[in-house]
Amino acid sequence: MDKLLFFRHSATDSFAAPASNLIKMVGSGLGQVSLYFNTFSRKGDPQAIQLNCSDEKKAIEDINNSIKNSREPIVVVADNISSSYISNGITLQAISATNLYSNPA
């Protein structure tokens, strides 16, 4: 069963995507990890969620391990409202998910 990856930037901005839509995770070397999601439902570049991280490598490892090993169907990667993150290497979901998977004008 495919797990859902859940992100909550604010009280009115949440996003969930199947883990199978995750294309890659990339550390910037500057304290950010970007998670890129498949855009099969629209034209354009892959959609990305950016996380601020104190430890990029640990954040990527923890996200990957949770996708593989979690028994829960929904994996909460980042929740800014409750300050709950899948890794203690993550400090904040930096960018809103409002425009993800929206249709381009």
Contacts in CASP RR format, 6 or more apart in sequence:
PFRMAT RR
TARGET T0000
AUTHOR 0000-0000-0000
METHOD contacts of the structure
MODEL  1
MDKLLFFRHSATDSFAAPASNLIKMVGSGLGQVSLYFNTFSRKGDPQAIQ
LNCSDEKKAIEDINNSIKNSREPIVVVADNISSSYISNGITLQAISATNL
YSNPA
1 73 0 8 1.000
2 18 0 8 1.000
2 19 0 8 1.000
2 20 0 8 1.000
3 18 0 8 1.000
3 19 0 8 1.000
3 67 0 8 1.000
3 70 0 8 1.000
3 72 0 8 1.000
3 73 0 8 1.000
3 74 0 8 1.000
3 75 0 8 1.000
4 16 0 8 1.000
4 17 0 8 1.000
4 18 0 8 1.000
4 19 0 8 1.000
4 73 0 8 1.000
4 74 0 8 1.000
4 75 0 8 1.000
5 16 0 8 1.000
5 17 0 8 1.000
5 18 0 8 1.000
5 19 0 8 1.000
5 22 0 8 1.000
5 35 0 8 1.000
5 67 0 8 1.000
5 75 0 8 1.000
5 77 0 8 1.000
6 14 0 8 1.000
6 15 0 8 1.000
6 16 0 8 1.000
6 74 0 8 1.000
6 75 0 8 1.000
6 76 0 8 1.000
6 77 0 8 1.000
6 79 0 8 1.000
7 14 0 8 1.000
7 15 0 8 1.000
7 16 0 8 1.000
7 49 0 8 1.000
7 77 0 8 1.000
7 78 0 8 1.000
7 79 0 8 1.000
7 93 0 8 1.000
7 97 0 8 1.000
8 14 0 8 1.000
8 15 0 8 1.000
8 76 0 8 1.000
8 78 0 8 1.000
8 79 0 8 1.000
8 80 0 8 1.000
8 81 0 8 1.000
8 82 0 8 1.000
8 93 0 8 1.000
9 15 0 8 1.000
9 78 0 8 1.000
9 80 0 8 1.000
9 93 0 8 1.000
9 95 0 8 1.000
9 96 0 8 1.000
9 97 0 8 1.000
9 98 0 8 1.000
10 80 0 8 1.000
10 81 0 8 1.000
10 96 0 8 1.000
11 81 0 8 1.000
13 96 0 8 1.000
13 97 0 8 1.000
13 98 0 8 1.000
14 97 0 8 1.000
15 49 0 8 1.000
15 97 0 8 1.000
15 100 0 8 1.000
16 74 0 8 1.000
17 37 0 8 1.000
19 67 0 8 1.000
19 75 0 8 1.000
21 37 0 8 1.000
21 38 0 8 1.000
21 40 0 8 1.000
22 35 0 8 1.000
22 36 0 8 1.000
22 37 0 8 1.000
22 38 0 8 1.000
22 67 0 8 1.000
23 36 0 8 1.000
23 37 0 8 1.000
23 38 0 8 1.000
23 46 0 8 1.000
24 35 0 8 1.000
24 36 0 8 1.000
25 33 0 8 1.000
25 34 0 8 1.000
25 35 0 8 1.000
25 36 0 8 1.000
25 60 0 8 1.000
25 63 0 8 1.000
25 64 0 8 1.000
26 33 0 8 1.000
26 34 0 8 1.000
26 36 0 8 1.000
27 33 0 8 1.000
27 34 0 8 1.000
27 53 0 8 1.000
27 56 0 8 1.000
27 60 0 8 1.000
28 34 0 8 1.000
28 56 0 8 1.000
29 56 0 8 1.000
31 52 0 8 1.000
31 53 0 8 1.000
31 54 0 8 1.000
31 56 0 8 1.000
32 50 0 8 1.000
32 51 0 8 1.000
32 52 0 8 1.000
32 53 0 8 1.000
32 56 0 8 1.000
32 94 0 8 1.000
33 50 0 8 1.000
33 51 0 8 1.000
33 53 0 8 1.000
33 56 0 8 1.000
33 59 0 8 1.000
33 60 0 8 1.000
33 63 0 8 1.000
33 90 0 8 1.000
34 48 0 8 1.000
34 49 0 8 1.000
34 50 0 8 1.000
34 51 0 8 1.000
35 48 0 8 1.000
35 49 0 8 1.000
35 50 0 8 1.000
35 51 0 8 1.000
35 63 0 8 1.000
35 77 0 8 1.000
36 46 0 8 1.000
36 47 0 8 1.000
36 48 0 8 1.000
37 46 0 8 1.000
37 47 0 8 1.000
37 48 0 8 1.000
37 49 0 8 1.000
37 100 0 8 1.000
38 46 0 8 1.000
39 45 0 8 1.000
39 46 0 8 1.000
39 47 0 8 1.000
39 101 0 8 1.000
41 101 0 8 1.000
42 101 0 8 1.000
42 102 0 8 1.000
42 103 0 8 1.000
42 104 0 8 1.000
43 104 0 8 1.000
44 104 0 8 1.000
47 100 0 8 1.000
47 101 0 8 1.000
48 95 0 8 1.000
49 77 0 8 1.000
49 78 0 8 1.000
49 93 0 8 1.000
49 95 0 8 1.000
49 97 0 8 1.000
49 100 0 8 1.000
50 93 0 8 1.000
50 94 0 8 1.000
50 95 0 8 1.000
51 59 0 8 1.000
51 77 0 8 1.000
51 78 0 8 1.000
51 85 0 8 1.000
51 90 0 8 1.000
51 91 0 8 1.000
51 92 0 8 1.000
51 93 0 8 1.000
51 94 0 8 1.000
52 90 0 8 1.000
52 91 0 8 1.000
52 92 0 8 1.000
52 93 0 8 1.000
52 94 0 8 1.000
53 59 0 8 1.000
53 87 0 8 1.000
53 89 0 8 1.000
53 90 0 8 1.000
53 91 0 8 1.000
54 88 0 8 1.000
54 89 0 8 1.000
54 90 0 8 1.000
54 91 0 8 1.000
55 87 0 8 1.000
55 89 0 8 1.000
58 87 0 8 1.000
58 88 0 8 1.000
58 89 0 8 1.000
59 87 0 8 1.000
59 89 0 8 1.000
59 90 0 8 1.000
61 87 0 8 1.000
62 86 0 8 1.000
62 87 0 8 1.000
62 89 0 8 1.000
62 90 0 8 1.000
63 77 0 8 1.000
63 86 0 8 1.000
63 87 0 8 1.000
66 75 0 8 1.000
66 77 0 8 1.000
66 86 0 8 1.000
67 75 0 8 1.000
75 86 0 8 1.000
76 84 0 8 1.000
76 86 0 8 1.000
77 85 0 8 1.000
77 86 0 8 1.000
77 90 0 8 1.000
78 84 0 8 1.000
78 85 0 8 1.000
78 86 0 8 1.000
78 90 0 8 1.000
78 92 0 8 1.000
78 93 0 8 1.000
79 85 0 8 1.000
79 93 0 8 1.000
80 92 0 8 1.000
80 93 0 8 1.000
85 91 0 8 1.000
END
